[in-house]
Each structure stands twice: as structure tokens, then as C-alpha cells.
Amino acid sequence: MSHIELTVLGAGNMGRALIGGLLRHGMRPEQISVGESQEAARATLSRELGIAATVDNAAAVRKANLVVLAVKPQDAGSVLRPLAADLQQRRTAVLSIAAGVRIQALQSWCGAGVPVIRAMPNRPALVGAGVTGLFAPADTDASCRAMAAQIMQSVGEVVWVATEEALDVVTALSGSGPAYFFLLAEAMAMAGADLGLPPETARRLSIATLHGAGLLAQGSDGDLSRLRAEVTSKGGTTEAAVCTLQTAGFNELIARAVEAATRRGRELADQAGGTSR
Ligand SMILES: NC(=O)c1ccc[n+]([C@@H]2O[C@H](COP(=O)([O-])OP(=O)(O)OC[C@H]3O[C@@H](n4cnc5c(N)ncnc54)[C@H](OP(=O)(O)O)[C@@H]3O)[C@@H](O)[C@H]2O)c1
């Protein structure tokens, strides 16, 4: 990562998680500048990670060859537009993690010739266990792609997708996905409590099962059906539960949920369009 001169704009939850991940992965503090408008967020960054941030975004991007845009989607336009001349002059690459902000809008704010890449991370990035979908337009050069991947790998896995539309599906699957697992774990804990376990015991069993199942799946060859078969003996307890779920249309329900999230993501992105502040 020695070739990266990084600026992070927005040192909120995600910005801080990325900076922490990068420092743990060997990036030197001198390689990182940060623009952050909020005094409290600048103080937290300095206290937790020993990195000073400035309120002056133009000063923060001056030396960068890569800018990570980590402000809220509605702030993306107002943050990028004043920096356009500088970004164009030095052809500084911009990696946006702002959910639903399209390449076309980013490009219009940054101006011609500025390489723009989108990333869709998820919440577990905050504990270094995220997964990020990345998309770059076809004319993006290999060094920009490599820098973007290196940055996002500091907080978990990365997956490239071939079209920008596919990022909406990434958003619906892994972006919103932690909430689906939390919902399942919550329902399991409630079922356990209803069947007589102390609620706190049921909650702990549910969370530990979520964690352990995730580790098993992560450490496997990725064949989820086989993993499920391995814990589902013929005529046993797991089979009774899985049969109940599948007969009630569990798979179809999940498919509908992910489809609804994809559709909603597209609606929100269309509403924001290029009109963000
Ligand atoms: N958190 C997640 O799980 C997650 C997952 C996927 C993608 N994302 C994306 O990541 C981005 C950041 O999310 P987050 O949760 O980290 O948000 P956040 O905690 O609100 O952080 C954004 C930070 O940027 C600051 N900011 C606002 N305007 C600025 C400006 N002009 N210059 C510099 N800094 C400015 C904000 O200050 P104010 O509070 O004063 O506005 C805030 O401290 C969002 O676009 C979101 O869509 C987040």
C-alpha cells in the first residue's frame, strides 16, 4: 500500500472503520489525510486512532492519489463539487462508499477525466468482517481498481461486479443482509423463550449459533447445501425444523425480501438522481 496517498472525506462510522483497518494492515499514518466537518468526529478520530483531521476538504485532498468518499449520500454532491478542479487537475481517483449514489452523478460532480469507482460495504466492516461489492466503469485502469480493492480489503472481503445495476443487488443481499440474520436470530431466541428457556439464555444461544454457523460457512468450500445436509440427519430434529420452514415457503419468502430490497434501493437511487446537494 506504499503507493497510496489516501484522503478520507467523512470520518463517521465507516470512515473510521476504514482508517482503523488500513492502519492495522500496515498503512502509515502519514499516508492518510482526513476531511471531516464535525468537531466531535475529528476528536473521536484523533483519540481512537491518533489521526488528525481537518475541516478543510480542499486541503485534505491536495496530496491524494485516492479519495474515499465516506459522507452520507445526500452530502456527496456538496462535498465533491468544490473539489472538482483539483481532482481533475491531478486525475485523483475517487472511491465512493455512499449508498445508491450513481457513477453518473459522481462523475458529473468530479468532472471529466476523474476515475470514479463505487463500493458497497456492509456494517460488519466496523469489526473488520465486512464484505464489499465493487464496481468500476470499463475504462478504469488497473492501478485504480487495485487501490480500491486494497482499501476495502482492510475491512473484509471484496467482490467485483460487472455492472452498476448489480450493486443494487449487492446492497439488498450483503448490505441489508446482516438485518436478515439478526431477524432470524431474534425469532429463534423468541421461540426458545416461548418453549421455556430463560430469555437471556435463549438470546445467548441464538447469537452464539449465528456466530458459529458463520465461522463454519466461512471456513468451508462454500457449499451451503452440503453444510446444511451435514447437520440435518434423516428423521432428526433439524430435518423437522427445515421441513417446516421449506413447506411454508421459506426460500420464496427470502427471494421476495431480497427482490424488494433491490427494488427499493433502485427507487431511492433514482429519487436522489444527480440532484444530491
Ligand atoms: N454504516 C454502514 O453500515 C454503511 C454501509 C454501507 C455503506 N455506507 C455508506 O457509508 C457512508 C458513511 O456512512 P456512515 O455510517 O459512516 O455515516 P456517518 O457516521 O454519518 O459519517 C459521515 C461523516 O461525514 C461527515 N460530513 C458531512 N458533511 C461533510 C463534509 N462536507 N465534509 C467532511 N465530512 C462531512 C458527517 O458529519 P455530520 O454528521 O455533521 O453530517 C459524519 O461525521 C454513507 O454514504 C453510507 O451510505 C454505510
The ligand as an ORCA input file, in Angstrom:
! r2SCAN-3c Opt
* xyz 0 1
  N     -22.687      2.464      8.173
  C     -22.894      1.446      7.355
  O     -23.171      0.330      7.777
  C     -22.768      1.634      5.853
  C     -22.838      0.533      4.993
  C     -22.690      0.726      3.617
  C     -22.460      1.993      3.111
  N     -22.405      3.045      3.975
  C     -22.213      4.397      3.416
  O     -21.096      4.983      4.048
  C     -21.290      6.385      4.101
  C     -20.939      6.846      5.502
  O     -21.812      6.174      6.429
  P     -21.572      6.333      7.982
  O     -22.462      5.367      8.659
  O     -20.108      6.312      8.259
  O     -22.131      7.835      8.183
  P     -21.776      8.851      9.332
  O     -21.391      8.134     10.581
  O     -22.864      9.866      9.345
  O     -20.413      9.560      8.794
  C     -20.359     10.586      7.829
  C     -19.486     11.703      8.386
  O     -19.224     12.659      7.342
  C     -19.378     13.954      7.918
  N     -19.607     15.002      6.914
  C     -20.784     15.551      6.494
  N     -20.551     16.520      5.598
  C     -19.201     16.601      5.432
  C     -18.351     17.438      4.660
  N     -18.846     18.399      3.872
  N     -17.020     17.242      4.719
  C     -16.497     16.300      5.525
  N     -17.263     15.491      6.310
  C     -18.588     15.636      6.270
  C     -20.573     13.756      8.827
  O     -20.799     14.838      9.681
  P     -22.361     15.196     10.045
  O     -22.813     14.133     10.980
  O     -22.237     16.541     10.660
  O     -23.138     15.182      8.757
  C     -20.195     12.466      9.527
  O     -19.307     12.684     10.593
  C     -22.744      6.680      3.725
  O     -22.801      7.277      2.455
  C     -23.403      5.318      3.695
  O     -24.351      5.217      2.651
  C     -22.553      2.895      5.330
*
